[in-house]
Amino acid sequence: MNFVTIYFETANSALNSACSSGIVVVEKGIMVKKYYRLIKPVNGIFLKENIAIHGITPQMVKAEPSFQELWPESKNILANKLVFAHNASFDTRVLKNSLACKPLDIEIRYACTVLLSRRIWQNLPNHKLGTMSNYLKIEFEHHNALEDASACAQIVLAAADLTQSRNILELIKS
């Protein structure tokens, strides 16, 4: 079971305002690498509401690289992998918009753990990351991008275990 999970926190409601990212690499069903980066958003505007959610402030990212500066490293991690995210449409839009006018120079194949969870655990009232983590007894610090990416990876692994999927293609088909 090989895949990658990704999660972003944003400074404001703009899709190009990533202020942190978490990436987890899973190989043969084991989380083998974890990456966490603070990111200086393009416009530097932080909303109080966003800070209240994730705790990241403008001062914390002042000396950090921009997303475009981090992209070569992230691209190498994501290239040729299936990328899962919890609410993947949001995270993939943040990824694409954070590159500004620079095109996304790799094809990202992605899947959504919200959709996966809805199909596998249909009895739950919702499939938010917190709900899924509580249900699966995953301990994590919500709204920390790396912790969220790790929880996402554990959801994929739990789904694979429950469906007895031997590989990621079997899981997606299930």
Secondary structure, 3 states (H helix, E strand, C coil): CCEEEEEEEECCCCCCCEEEEEEEEEECCEEEEEEEEECCCCCCCCCHHHHHHHCCCHHHHCCCCCHHHHHHHHHHHHCCCEEEECCHHHHHHHHHHHCCCCCCCCCCEEEEHHHHHHHHCCCCCCCCHHHHHHHHCCCCCCCCHHHHHHHHHHHHHHHHHHHCCCCHHHHHHC
